[in-house]
Amino acid sequence: MKSQSIFITGTDTDVGKTYTTLVLASLLKHQGIHTGVFKPVQCGGDDAAFLKKHLELDDDLRTINPCFAREPLSPHLAFERQKTPVDLAAIDRAYEQLRDKYDVLLIEGAGGLMVPVNKDLMICDLIRRFQTDVVIVSRLGLGAINHSLLTINQVRQAGLKIRGLIFNQTEPGRRGIPEQTNPEAVAAYGQVKQLGTVPYLKDLKSTSIIKRCDGVIDTHLLLKSPSNPNTRRLTEWDKQYVWHPFTQMRDWLTDEPLIIDQARGSYLIDTDGRRYLDGVSSLWVNVHGHGKEHIDRAVKDQVDRLSHSTLLGLSNTPAVELAKKLIEIAPSGLSKVFYSDNGSSSVEIAIKMAYQYWQNIGQTQKTGIVHLANSYHGDTLGSVSVGGIDLFHKVYRNLIFPTIQIDFPDCYRLPEGKQYPDYAFEYVDRMEAYFRDHHQELAAMVIEPIVQGAAGMIIWPGGVLKRMEDICRRYDVLLIADEVATGFGRTGRMFACEHEEVSPDILCLAKGITGGYLPLAATLTSQRVYDGFVFDYADQKTFFHGHTYTGNPLCCAAAIASLEVFGKERVMAKLAPKIKYLSKHLQMFYNLDSVGDVRQLGMMAGIELVADRATREPYPWTEKIGVKICQEVRKHGVILRPLGNVIVIMPPLSITKAEIRTMLDATYKAIQAVVQGS
């Protein structure tokens, strides 16, 4: 996220700049934005210490407030009487340090705009020195219109930009006519945006501030530049030059695209400064939140050493170290790592490995690749060949190789007389019968263990995965587990296979492997599979596959750092209460008649919408119900994506309980608005 600084000035002294700064910083921090404060000049009082304490900042007090005078006087007089000049060099050093550390730095002034700092410098000059925009704080009562308009005019005459004006209720009690009407009058006469009114705060605990002020103060508008010519320009360029994936471009060209410019924690930030909770982890990849300092630092440090070197005929330090770490945490029986750069490729590599393995060891009749109905394993032609979702794959049927599709139910729409989970095991029995009759022709079976994501978050009953492994072992068919989506904590375990102690022959990883930072994938194999490729050079049984950026050092460094975060921050242990909280609050969606089923495993969930709950009749695809709901939920500051009639919930593992509730409440309201018209 590009750092931005905002200067908090007032129409007069004692209008509540410090309290306002505390409120703004508390709200921004609650939104996952790394926020600091700066009080360059302070005369008397303990404003800087007050902010440091209540915001729980770890900055040195002398950094937050580099210039302090004991007497509560105008700075030019207080520092003169103290016989210590205002140290502008110290102010500059402190400002640069804090600006580089925080995404948002709130700078609180001393008094008003025209207060002299010394004989040569006023507060407005200090603002220009920082090249930052201004927020004006005004009291509510009599005199507010005059003081506010004078300050607004002075800010503009000084050539400074105003982000907005905040009123502060400095006294308890009911608001009279002036307090009720002054904000509207100032907005009309001053032509300045109102950011809201800080209520009188008796309790200054963070939780109390959030409760009283969240939704009352418009922090989205605070962080939005008064005019952003980039948004319109980027929108025009996007529509002119960019072809978006899985997007009907006719629709895209008639809509207003959302262009993401920055991110922090669980939030994405668009070019206008609006914030959105990232409810799908930027397509299931973000793990620890955006802007994770440990991963940031690891990537930056790696850039200083090595950005890329081929893995063809060479190796590199991060690729070696990551391979060791992956094998240490992977399901037992896996011992080798083959790198690529996306989930589709990792699956295609696995298929090629499984096929060539049998060719290399002389069992050339074992060529069949088995996959499940409703499966999705990626978009390259090899991975499309083992895909079972016609919407995505049918147009390419003449380009792909033949495979064997095994039917498997979603267990939501059970036929009359069938029961859960017995119905699922009937299909597993059929699978075993097929393997018994055809295993001599079968090379491998590809599965998404326990959760079939793209099929609409179909979740298998317990024991199904283990039965599949047993079948593959009994009939000597290689088991390929595609954990591109389910890996790295998504299901509540590091890998979904761990839920049933399954050890695949080949494991496919991508998405969350780098914590959502850089494109990297890995195909892990057993020693048995690896040994099937270890021959003399003359035998020409090498695995002839590789990508230019295979094992890229930057990507591997990010992945190592992400795994370190898992360990240092005890991510999996801390995840359990959040999973329980998510599960509990997902149940409220059954209060909506349009919700037929809610499916969840760990931090993966799907809310299926139906036209008729009794018959489980789906909405017609052409109605785009899922799309409309995900467009509506953006109005509530949340980003989601649908899979047809299923709304997918898959936030970063670092999401807080409060953010989970925000996401679910927004989704609930969006479904009501679109489907029930309420």
C-alpha positions as CSV (number, residue, x, y, z in Angstrom):
1,M,0.0,0.0,0.0
2,K,1.3,3.4,-0.9
3,S,1.8,5.4,2.3
4,Q,-0.3,8.5,2.7
5,S,-0.1,11.3,5.3
6,I,-3.0,13.5,6.5
7,F,-2.6,16.6,8.6
8,I,-5.1,17.2,11.3
9,T,-5.6,20.9,12.0
10,G,-8.3,22.8,13.9
11,T,-10.3,26.0,13.7
12,D,-9.0,26.9,17.1
13,T,-7.2,25.5,20.1
14,D,-9.1,22.9,22.2
15,V,-11.5,21.9,19.4
16,G,-10.5,18.2,20.0
17,K,-7.8,17.5,17.5
18,T,-6.2,14.9,19.7
19,Y,-9.5,13.1,20.3
20,T,-10.3,13.2,16.6
21,T,-6.9,11.8,15.8
22,L,-7.4,9.0,18.3
23,V,-10.8,8.2,16.7
24,L,-9.6,8.2,13.1
25,A,-6.5,6.1,14.0
26,S,-8.7,3.6,15.9
27,L,-11.1,3.2,13.1
28,L,-8.4,2.8,10.5
29,K,-6.6,0.2,12.6
30,H,-9.9,-1.6,13.1
31,Q,-10.1,-1.9,9.3
32,G,-6.7,-3.5,9.1
33,I,-4.8,-0.4,8.0
34,H,-1.4,0.1,9.6
35,T,-1.8,3.5,11.1
36,G,0.5,5.8,13.0
37,V,0.4,9.3,14.5
38,F,2.8,12.2,14.5
39,K,2.8,15.3,16.7
40,P,5.8,17.2,15.3
41,V,5.4,20.2,17.7
42,Q,3.8,20.1,21.2
43,C,3.6,22.8,23.8
44,G,2.5,21.6,27.2
45,G,0.2,18.7,27.9
46,D,0.6,15.0,27.0
47,D,-1.1,14.7,23.6
48,A,1.7,12.5,22.1
49,A,1.9,10.2,25.1
50,F,-1.9,10.0,25.2
51,L,-2.0,8.8,21.6
52,K,0.9,6.4,22.0
53,K,-0.8,4.8,25.0
54,H,-4.4,4.5,23.7
55,L,-3.3,3.3,20.2
56,E,-0.7,0.9,21.7
57,L,2.0,2.2,19.4
58,D,5.6,0.9,19.7
59,D,7.2,4.0,18.4
60,D,9.6,6.0,20.7
61,L,7.8,9.0,22.2
62,R,10.6,11.3,20.8
63,T,9.8,10.0,17.3
64,I,6.1,10.7,17.7
65,N,6.9,14.1,19.2
66,P,10.4,15.3,18.3
67,C,9.9,18.9,19.5
68,F,8.4,19.5,23.0
69,A,8.1,22.7,25.0
70,R,6.9,22.6,28.6
71,E,4.7,25.7,28.6
72,P,1.2,25.6,27.0
73,L,1.9,28.6,24.7
74,S,2.2,29.3,21.0
75,P,5.2,27.3,19.7
76,H,7.2,30.4,18.7
77,L,7.0,31.7,22.3
78,A,7.2,28.4,24.2
79,F,10.4,27.3,22.5
80,E,11.9,30.8,22.7
81,R,11.3,30.9,26.5
82,Q,12.7,27.4,26.8
83,K,15.7,28.6,24.8
84,T,15.6,25.6,22.5
85,P,14.8,26.2,18.8
86,V,12.4,24.0,16.9
87,D,14.6,21.3,15.4
88,L,13.3,21.0,11.8
89,A,15.9,18.4,10.9
90,A,14.6,16.2,13.8
91,I,11.1,16.7,12.6
92,D,12.0,15.7,9.1
93,R,13.8,12.6,10.3
94,A,11.0,11.5,12.4
95,Y,8.4,12.2,9.7
96,E,10.3,10.1,7.1
97,Q,10.7,7.2,9.6
98,L,7.0,7.1,10.5
99,R,5.9,7.7,6.9
100,D,7.9,4.8,5.7
101,K,6.6,2.6,8.5
102,Y,2.9,3.2,8.2
103,D,0.3,3.0,5.5
104,V,-1.5,6.0,6.9
105,L,0.2,8.6,9.1
106,L,-2.0,11.1,10.9
107,I,-0.1,14.3,11.7
108,E,-1.6,16.5,14.5
109,G,-0.9,20.2,14.4
110,A,-0.5,22.6,17.3
111,G,-3.4,25.0,17.5
112,G,-4.7,26.3,14.2
113,L,-3.4,26.9,10.7
114,M,-1.8,30.3,11.3
115,V,0.0,29.5,14.5
116,P,3.7,30.5,14.3
117,V,6.2,27.7,14.9
118,N,9.1,30.2,14.9
119,K,9.7,33.6,13.3
120,D,10.0,32.1,9.9
121,L,7.5,29.2,9.9
122,M,3.8,28.8,10.6
123,I,1.8,25.5,10.9
124,C,0.6,25.9,7.3
125,D,4.2,26.0,6.2
126,L,4.8,22.8,8.1
127,I,2.0,21.2,6.2
128,R,3.5,22.3,2.9
129,R,6.8,20.9,4.1
130,F,5.2,17.5,4.5
131,Q,3.3,17.8,1.1
132,T,0.1,16.4,2.7
133,D,-3.6,17.1,2.6
134,V,-5.6,18.6,5.4
135,V,-8.5,17.5,7.6
136,I,-10.1,20.4,9.6
137,V,-11.5,19.8,13.0
138,S,-14.2,22.2,14.3
139,R,-16.4,22.3,17.4
140,L,-20.2,22.1,16.9
141,G,-21.5,25.1,18.9
142,L,-22.0,28.8,18.2
143,G,-19.2,30.3,16.1
144,A,-18.5,27.1,14.3
145,I,-19.7,28.4,10.9
146,N,-17.5,31.5,11.0
147,H,-14.4,29.7,12.4
148,S,-14.8,26.8,9.9
149,L,-15.3,29.0,6.8
150,L,-12.3,31.2,7.8
151,T,-10.1,28.2,8.2
152,I,-11.3,26.6,4.9
153,N,-10.5,29.8,3.1
154,Q,-7.1,30.1,4.7
155,V,-6.3,26.5,3.7
156,R,-7.2,27.2,0.1
157,Q,-5.2,30.4,0.0
158,A,-2.2,28.5,1.3
159,G,-2.5,26.2,-1.7
160,L,-3.3,23.2,0.4
161,K,-5.9,20.5,-0.4
162,I,-8.7,19.7,2.1
163,R,-9.7,16.0,2.6
164,G,-12.7,17.0,4.6
165,L,-14.1,18.6,7.8
166,I,-14.9,16.8,11.1
167,F,-17.0,18.2,13.8
168,N,-16.3,17.3,17.4
169,Q,-18.8,17.3,20.2
170,T,-16.6,18.5,23.0
171,E,-19.3,18.6,25.7
172,P,-21.9,16.0,26.8
173,G,-25.6,16.5,26.5
174,R,-28.2,17.0,23.8
175,R,-27.3,18.9,20.6
176,G,-29.1,22.2,20.2
177,I,-30.2,23.9,17.0
178,P,-26.6,25.2,16.3
179,E,-25.1,21.8,16.8
180,Q,-27.7,20.2,14.5
181,T,-27.5,22.7,11.7
182,N,-23.9,24.0,11.6
183,P,-22.4,21.0,9.7
184,E,-24.9,21.4,6.9
185,A,-24.3,25.1,6.7
186,V,-20.5,24.7,6.6
187,A,-20.9,22.1,3.9
188,A,-23.0,24.4,1.8
189,Y,-21.1,27.6,2.2
190,G,-17.6,26.1,2.4
191,Q,-18.1,23.5,-0.4
192,V,-16.1,21.0,1.6
193,K,-16.8,17.3,2.3
194,Q,-18.1,16.4,5.8
195,L,-16.5,13.4,7.3
196,G,-18.9,13.2,10.2
197,T,-19.2,14.2,13.8
198,V,-17.2,12.7,16.7
199,P,-19.6,12.1,19.5
200,Y,-18.8,13.0,23.1
201,L,-16.6,10.1,24.3
202,K,-16.5,9.3,27.9
203,D,-14.9,5.9,27.4
204,L,-11.7,6.0,25.4
205,K,-11.2,2.2,25.1
206,S,-10.7,1.1,21.5
207,T,-13.8,-1.2,21.6
208,S,-15.9,1.7,22.8
209,I,-14.6,4.1,20.2
210,I,-15.3,1.6,17.4
211,K,-18.8,1.0,18.7
212,R,-19.6,4.7,18.9
213,C,-17.9,5.9,15.8
214,D,-17.8,3.1,13.2
215,G,-20.2,4.2,10.4
216,V,-20.5,7.7,11.9
217,I,-17.1,8.9,10.6
218,D,-16.6,8.2,6.9
219,T,-13.0,6.8,6.8
220,H,-13.5,5.8,3.1
221,L,-14.0,9.4,2.2
222,L,-11.1,10.4,4.5
223,L,-8.7,8.2,2.5
224,K,-10.1,9.2,-0.9
225,S,-8.3,12.0,-2.6
226,P,-10.6,15.0,-3.4
227,S,-10.0,14.3,-7.1
228,N,-8.4,11.2,-8.6
229,P,-7.9,11.5,-12.3
230,N,-6.2,8.2,-12.4
231,T,-9.4,6.2,-11.9
232,R,-11.1,7.4,-15.0
233,R,-7.9,7.1,-17.1
234,L,-7.2,3.6,-15.8
235,T,-10.9,2.6,-16.4
236,E,-10.6,3.7,-20.1
237,W,-7.3,1.9,-20.5
238,D,-8.6,-1.2,-18.9
239,K,-11.5,-1.4,-21.3
240,Q,-9.3,-0.6,-24.2
241,Y,-6.4,-3.0,-23.6
242,V,-7.2,-5.7,-20.9
243,W,-8.9,-9.1,-21.5
244,H,-10.1,-10.4,-18.2
245,P,-10.2,-14.1,-17.2
246,F,-13.6,-15.9,-16.7
247,T,-15.3,-12.7,-17.7
248,Q,-17.9,-12.0,-20.4
249,M,-16.3,-8.9,-21.8
250,R,-19.5,-7.5,-23.3
251,D,-20.8,-7.2,-19.7
252,W,-17.5,-5.8,-18.5
253,L,-17.4,-3.0,-21.1
254,T,-20.9,-1.8,-19.9
255,D,-20.0,-1.8,-16.2
256,E,-17.7,0.4,-14.2
257,P,-14.7,-1.8,-13.3
258,L,-13.3,-1.8,-9.7
259,I,-9.5,-1.1,-10.0
260,I,-7.5,-2.2,-6.9
261,D,-4.6,0.0,-6.1
262,Q,-3.5,-1.0,-2.6
263,A,-4.1,-3.6,0.1
264,R,-3.5,-4.0,3.8
265,G,-4.6,-6.8,6.1
266,S,-8.0,-8.2,5.1
267,Y,-8.8,-5.2,2.9
268,L,-8.4,-4.2,-0.7
269,I,-8.3,-0.5,-1.6
270,D,-9.4,0.9,-4.9
271,T,-8.0,3.8,-6.8
272,D,-10.5,6.1,-5.1
273,G,-9.5,5.0,-1.6
274,R,-12.5,2.9,-0.9
275,R,-11.9,-0.2,1.2
276,Y,-13.3,-3.7,0.7
277,L,-12.9,-6.8,2.8
278,D,-11.3,-9.4,0.7
279,G,-13.8,-12.2,1.2
280,V,-12.2,-14.6,-1.3
281,S,-8.5,-14.0,-0.4
282,S,-7.9,-12.6,-3.9
283,L,-9.0,-15.8,-5.5
284,W,-8.1,-18.2,-2.6
285,V,-4.5,-17.3,-2.4
286,N,-4.0,-14.8,0.4
287,V,-3.3,-16.4,3.7
288,H,-1.8,-14.0,6.3
289,G,-3.3,-10.8,5.1
290,H,-2.1,-8.3,2.6
291,G,1.1,-6.4,3.3
292,K,2.5,-9.0,5.8
293,E,5.7,-7.4,7.0
294,H,7.7,-10.7,7.4
295,I,7.0,-11.7,3.8
296,D,7.5,-8.2,2.5
297,R,10.9,-8.1,4.1
298,A,11.8,-11.6,2.8
299,V,11.0,-10.7,-0.8
300,K,12.9,-7.4,-0.6
301,D,15.9,-9.1,0.9
302,Q,15.9,-11.7,-1.8
303,V,15.8,-9.1,-4.5
304,D,19.1,-7.7,-3.1
305,R,20.6,-11.2,-3.5
306,L,19.1,-12.9,-6.5
307,S,15.9,-12.3,-8.4
308,H,16.1,-15.2,-10.9
309,S,18.3,-18.1,-12.0
310,T,17.2,-21.1,-14.0
311,L,16.6,-24.5,-12.3
312,L,17.6,-26.2,-15.5
313,G,21.1,-27.4,-14.8
314,L,21.5,-25.1,-11.8
315,S,19.9,-24.7,-8.4
316,N,19.3,-21.8,-6.0
317,T,19.2,-21.4,-2.3
318,P,15.5,-20.6,-1.7
319,A,14.4,-23.4,-4.0
320,V,16.4,-25.9,-2.1
321,E,15.4,-24.6,1.4
322,L,11.7,-24.5,0.4
323,A,11.7,-28.0,-0.9
324,K,13.1,-29.3,2.4
325,K,10.4,-27.4,4.3
326,L,7.6,-28.6,2.1
327,I,8.6,-32.2,2.5
328,E,8.8,-31.8,6.3
329,I,5.2,-30.6,6.5
330,A,3.6,-32.6,3.7
331,P,1.7,-35.8,4.2
332,S,3.9,-38.8,4.9
333,G,5.5,-40.7,2.0
334,L,6.3,-37.7,-0.2
335,S,10.0,-36.9,-0.7
336,K,10.6,-34.9,-3.9
337,V,9.5,-31.4,-5.1
338,F,9.0,-30.4,-8.7
339,Y,8.3,-26.6,-9.1
340,S,6.1,-24.8,-11.6
341,D,4.2,-21.5,-11.4
342,N,0.4,-22.2,-11.2
343,G,-2.1,-24.8,-10.1
344,S,-3.1,-25.9,-13.6
345,S,0.6,-26.6,-14.4
346,S,1.1,-28.5,-11.1
347,V,-1.8,-30.8,-12.0
348,E,-0.7,-31.2,-15.6
349,I,2.8,-32.1,-14.4
350,A,1.3,-34.7,-12.0
351,I,-0.6,-36.3,-14.9
352,K,2.4,-36.4,-17.1
353,M,4.5,-37.9,-14.3
354,A,2.0,-40.6,-13.5
355,Y,1.6,-41.5,-17.2
356,Q,5.3,-41.6,-17.9
357,Y,6.1,-43.4,-14.7
358,W,4.3,-46.5,-15.9
359,Q,5.8,-46.1,-19.4
360,N,9.3,-45.9,-17.9
361,I,9.0,-49.1,-15.8
362,G,7.5,-51.1,-18.7
363,Q,3.8,-51.3,-17.8
364,T,2.8,-49.4,-21.0
365,Q,-0.8,-50.6,-20.8
366,K,-1.5,-48.4,-17.8
367,T,-2.5,-45.2,-19.5
368,G,-6.0,-44.3,-18.2
369,I,-6.4,-41.2,-16.0
370,V,-9.5,-41.2,-13.7
371,H,-11.2,-38.1,-12.4
372,L,-14.5,-37.3,-10.7
373,A,-17.6,-35.7,-12.2
374,N,-17.9,-32.0,-11.3
375,S,-14.1,-31.8,-10.9
376,Y,-12.0,-28.8,-11.7
377,H,-8.2,-29.0,-11.9
378,G,-7.3,-26.0,-14.0
379,D,-7.3,-24.5,-17.4
380,T,-4.4,-25.8,-19.4
381,L,-5.4,-28.5,-21.9
382,G,-4.0,-31.3,-19.7
383,S,-5.8,-30.2,-16.6
384,V,-9.0,-29.5,-18.7
385,S,-8.8,-33.1,-19.7
386,V,-9.5,-34.2,-16.1
387,G,-12.1,-31.5,-15.6
388,G,-15.8,-32.4,-15.2
389,I,-17.6,-29.0,-15.4
390,D,-19.1,-28.6,-18.9
391,L,-19.5,-24.8,-18.5
392,F,-15.8,-24.4,-18.4
393,H,-14.6,-27.3,-20.5
394,K,-17.0,-28.5,-23.1
395,V,-15.8,-26.1,-25.8
396,Y,-12.4,-27.7,-25.7
397,R,-13.5,-31.4,-25.9
398,N,-12.0,-31.8,-29.4
399,L,-8.6,-30.6,-28.2
400,I,-8.1,-32.7,-25.1
401,F,-7.1,-36.4,-24.5
402,P,-9.7,-38.9,-23.4
403,T,-10.1,-39.7,-19.7
404,I,-12.3,-41.8,-17.4
405,Q,-15.0,-39.8,-15.5
406,I,-16.4,-41.4,-12.3
407,D,-19.7,-40.1,-11.1
408,F,-19.9,-38.6,-7.6
409,P,-22.9,-36.9,-6.0
410,D,-23.0,-33.5,-4.3
411,C,-25.2,-35.0,-1.5
412,Y,-27.4,-31.9,-1.3
413,R,-29.9,-33.1,-3.9
414,L,-30.4,-36.7,-2.8
415,P,-32.9,-38.9,-4.7
416,E,-36.0,-39.9,-2.8
417,G,-35.3,-42.7,-0.4
418,K,-31.5,-42.1,-0.2
419,Q,-29.7,-40.9,2.9
420,Y,-26.6,-39.0,3.7
421,P,-23.8,-40.2,3.9
422,D,-24.7,-43.6,2.7
423,Y,-25.5,-42.3,-0.8
424,A,-22.0,-41.0,-1.3
425,F,-20.5,-44.4,-0.3
426,E,-22.7,-46.1,-2.9
427,Y,-20.7,-44.2,-5.5
428,V,-17.5,-45.1,-3.9
429,D,-18.5,-48.8,-4.1
430,R,-19.2,-48.3,-7.9
431,M,-15.8,-46.7,-8.2
432,E,-14.2,-49.8,-6.6
433,A,-16.0,-52.1,-8.9
434,Y,-14.7,-50.2,-11.9
435,F,-11.1,-50.3,-10.5
436,R,-11.5,-54.0,-9.9
437,D,-12.4,-54.6,-13.5
438,H,-10.0,-52.1,-15.2
439,H,-7.1,-51.5,-12.9
440,Q,-4.6,-53.0,-15.3
441,E,-5.3,-50.1,-17.7
442,L,-5.4,-47.3,-15.0
443,A,-2.4,-45.1,-14.4
444,A,-3.7,-42.6,-11.9
445,M,-6.8,-41.0,-10.3
446,V,-6.9,-37.2,-9.8
447,I,-9.1,-35.8,-6.9
448,E,-9.7,-32.7,-5.0
449,P,-9.6,-34.1,-1.5
450,I,-12.8,-33.6,0.6
451,V,-13.8,-30.2,-1.0
452,Q,-14.6,-29.8,-4.7
453,G,-14.2,-26.1,-4.8
454,A,-15.2,-24.9,-8.3
455,A,-18.1,-27.3,-8.3
456,G,-19.8,-25.2,-5.7
457,M,-18.0,-26.1,-2.5
458,I,-19.1,-29.7,-2.5
459,I,-17.9,-31.3,0.7
460,W,-17.5,-35.1,1.0
461,P,-18.7,-37.1,4.0
462,G,-16.1,-38.3,6.4
463,G,-14.3,-41.5,5.3
464,V,-14.8,-41.1,1.5
465,L,-11.3,-39.8,1.0
466,K,-9.7,-42.7,2.9
467,R,-11.8,-45.2,1.0
468,M,-10.5,-43.7,-2.3
469,E,-6.9,-44.1,-1.1
470,D,-7.5,-47.7,-0.1
471,I,-9.0,-48.5,-3.5
472,C,-6.0,-46.9,-5.3
473,R,-3.6,-48.9,-3.1
474,R,-5.4,-52.2,-3.5
475,Y,-5.4,-51.9,-7.3
476,D,-2.0,-50.2,-7.7
477,V,-3.3,-46.9,-9.2
478,L,-1.4,-43.7,-8.4
479,L,-3.4,-41.3,-6.3
480,I,-3.0,-37.6,-7.3
481,A,-4.3,-35.2,-4.7
482,D,-5.0,-31.7,-6.0
483,E,-4.7,-29.4,-3.0
484,V,-4.2,-26.2,-5.0
485,A,-7.3,-24.8,-3.3
486,T,-7.4,-26.8,0.0
487,G,-3.7,-26.6,0.9
488,F,-2.1,-24.3,3.5
489,G,-4.7,-24.2,6.2
490,R,-7.9,-23.6,4.2
491,T,-9.7,-26.7,5.7
492,G,-8.5,-26.2,9.2
493,R,-5.5,-28.5,8.7
494,M,-2.4,-27.7,6.8
495,F,-3.5,-30.1,4.0
496,A,-7.0,-31.6,3.5
497,C,-5.4,-35.1,3.3
498,E,-4.5,-34.8,7.0
499,H,-8.2,-35.0,8.0
500,E,-8.2,-38.7,7.1
501,E,-4.4,-39.5,7.3
502,V,-4.2,-40.0,3.6
503,S,-0.8,-40.1,1.8
504,P,-1.1,-39.5,-1.9
505,D,1.5,-40.6,-4.4
506,I,1.5,-37.1,-5.9
507,L,0.4,-33.9,-4.2
508,C,-0.3,-30.7,-6.2
509,L,0.2,-27.3,-4.4
510,A,-0.2,-23.7,-5.5
511,K,-2.4,-20.7,-4.5
512,G,-1.6,-20.2,-0.8
513,I,1.9,-21.5,-1.1
514,T,3.5,-18.0,-1.1
515,G,0.8,-16.5,1.2
516,G,-0.7,-14.8,-1.9
517,Y,2.4,-12.9,-2.9
518,L,3.9,-14.5,-6.0
519,P,3.0,-17.2,-8.5
520,L,4.5,-20.5,-7.5
521,A,3.4,-24.1,-7.6
522,A,4.9,-27.4,-6.5
523,T,4.2,-31.1,-7.4
524,L,5.4,-33.3,-4.6
525,T,5.9,-37.0,-5.3
526,S,6.8,-40.2,-3.5
527,Q,10.2,-41.8,-3.8
528,R,8.6,-44.6,-5.8
529,V,7.4,-42.2,-8.5
530,Y,10.7,-40.3,-8.5
531,D,12.7,-43.5,-8.8
532,G,10.7,-44.3,-11.9
533,F,12.6,-41.6,-13.7
534,V,16.1,-42.3,-12.5
535,F,17.8,-44.1,-15.5
536,D,20.9,-43.7,-17.6
537,Y,21.0,-40.7,-19.8
538,A,21.0,-42.9,-22.9
539,D,17.6,-44.5,-21.9
540,Q,15.9,-41.1,-22.6
541,K,13.5,-41.6,-19.7
542,T,14.1,-38.1,-18.2
543,F,11.0,-36.1,-17.2
544,F,11.1,-33.6,-20.1
545,H,9.2,-30.8,-18.6
546,G,10.1,-27.4,-17.2
547,H,9.2,-23.7,-17.1
548,T,11.5,-20.7,-17.5
549,Y,10.6,-19.5,-14.0
550,T,10.6,-22.9,-12.3
551,G,11.8,-22.5,-8.7
552,N,12.1,-18.7,-9.0
553,P,14.1,-17.4,-6.0
554,L,11.7,-14.6,-5.2
555,C,8.7,-16.9,-5.2
556,C,10.4,-19.5,-3.1
557,A,11.6,-16.8,-0.6
558,A,8.0,-15.6,-0.2
559,A,6.9,-19.2,0.4
560,I,9.6,-19.8,3.0
561,A,8.5,-16.6,4.8
562,S,4.9,-17.7,4.7
563,L,5.7,-21.0,6.3
564,E,7.7,-19.2,8.9
565,V,4.7,-17.1,9.7
566,F,2.6,-20.3,10.2
567,G,5.1,-21.4,12.8
568,K,5.9,-18.1,14.6
569,E,2.3,-16.9,14.8
570,R,0.8,-20.3,15.6
571,V,-1.6,-19.7,12.7
572,M,-3.3,-23.2,12.8
573,A,-3.9,-23.1,16.5
574,K,-5.4,-19.7,16.3
575,L,-7.6,-20.7,13.4
576,A,-9.8,-23.1,15.3
577,P,-11.8,-20.5,17.2
578,K,-12.4,-18.5,14.0
579,I,-13.6,-21.6,12.2
580,K,-16.0,-22.3,15.0
581,Y,-17.2,-18.7,14.9
582,L,-17.7,-18.8,11.1
583,S,-19.6,-22.1,11.4
584,K,-21.9,-20.7,14.1
585,H,-22.8,-17.5,12.2
586,L,-23.2,-19.1,8.8
587,Q,-26.4,-20.8,10.3
588,M,-28.2,-17.5,10.1
589,F,-28.4,-17.8,6.3
590,Y,-31.0,-20.5,6.7
591,N,-33.4,-17.7,7.8
592,L,-33.4,-16.7,4.2
593,D,-35.9,-18.7,2.1
594,S,-33.6,-18.4,-1.0
595,V,-30.7,-20.2,0.8
596,G,-31.0,-24.0,0.2
597,D,-27.7,-25.2,1.7
598,V,-24.7,-23.9,3.6
599,R,-21.5,-26.0,3.3
600,Q,-18.3,-25.4,5.2
601,L,-15.0,-27.0,6.0
602,G,-12.5,-24.8,7.8
603,M,-12.3,-21.4,6.2
604,M,-14.0,-22.6,3.0
605,A,-17.7,-22.2,2.7
606,G,-20.4,-22.0,0.1
607,I,-23.9,-20.6,0.4
608,E,-26.2,-22.2,-2.3
609,L,-29.2,-20.1,-3.5
610,V,-32.3,-21.9,-4.8
611,A,-35.4,-20.7,-6.5
612,D,-37.4,-23.2,-4.3
613,R,-36.1,-24.6,-1.1
614,A,-38.6,-27.4,-0.9
615,T,-37.8,-28.8,-4.3
616,R,-34.2,-27.5,-4.3
617,E,-34.8,-26.1,-7.8
618,P,-31.8,-23.9,-8.8
619,Y,-32.1,-20.4,-10.2
620,P,-31.6,-20.4,-14.0
621,W,-28.1,-19.6,-14.9
622,T,-29.3,-16.7,-17.1
623,E,-30.7,-14.9,-14.0
624,K,-27.1,-14.4,-12.8
625,I,-28.3,-14.4,-9.1
626,G,-24.8,-15.1,-7.8
627,V,-23.3,-12.3,-9.9
628,K,-25.9,-9.8,-8.8
629,I,-25.4,-10.6,-5.1
630,C,-21.6,-10.2,-5.4
631,Q,-22.1,-6.9,-7.1
632,E,-24.6,-5.8,-4.3
633,V,-22.2,-6.9,-1.5
634,R,-19.6,-4.4,-2.8
635,K,-21.9,-1.6,-1.7
636,H,-21.3,-2.9,1.9
637,G,-17.5,-2.9,1.5
638,V,-17.0,-6.6,0.8
639,I,-15.5,-8.5,-2.2
640,L,-17.0,-11.9,-3.1
641,R,-17.2,-14.1,-6.2
642,P,-19.9,-16.6,-7.1
643,L,-19.7,-20.1,-8.5
644,G,-23.1,-20.0,-10.4
645,N,-25.7,-20.0,-7.6
646,V,-23.2,-20.6,-4.9
647,I,-21.7,-17.6,-3.0
648,V,-18.1,-18.5,-2.0
649,I,-16.7,-17.5,1.4
650,M,-12.9,-18.0,1.6
651,P,-11.2,-15.1,3.5
652,P,-7.6,-14.9,4.5
653,L,-6.8,-17.1,7.5
654,S,-5.7,-13.9,9.4
655,I,-9.2,-12.5,9.3
656,T,-10.6,-11.4,12.7
657,K,-13.9,-12.5,14.2
658,A,-15.2,-9.0,13.8
659,E,-14.3,-9.0,10.1
660,I,-16.0,-12.4,9.7
661,R,-19.1,-10.9,11.2
662,T,-18.9,-7.9,8.9
663,M,-18.5,-10.1,5.9
664,L,-21.4,-12.4,6.8
665,D,-23.7,-9.5,7.7
666,A,-22.9,-7.8,4.3
667,T,-23.6,-11.0,2.5
668,Y,-26.9,-11.5,4.3
669,K,-28.0,-8.0,3.4
670,A,-27.0,-8.4,-0.2
671,I,-29.0,-11.7,-0.6
672,Q,-32.0,-10.0,0.9
673,A,-31.7,-7.0,-1.4
674,V,-31.2,-9.0,-4.6
675,V,-33.4,-12.1,-4.0
676,Q,-36.0,-10.9,-1.5
677,G,-36.2,-7.3,-2.4
678,S,-35.8,-6.1,1.2
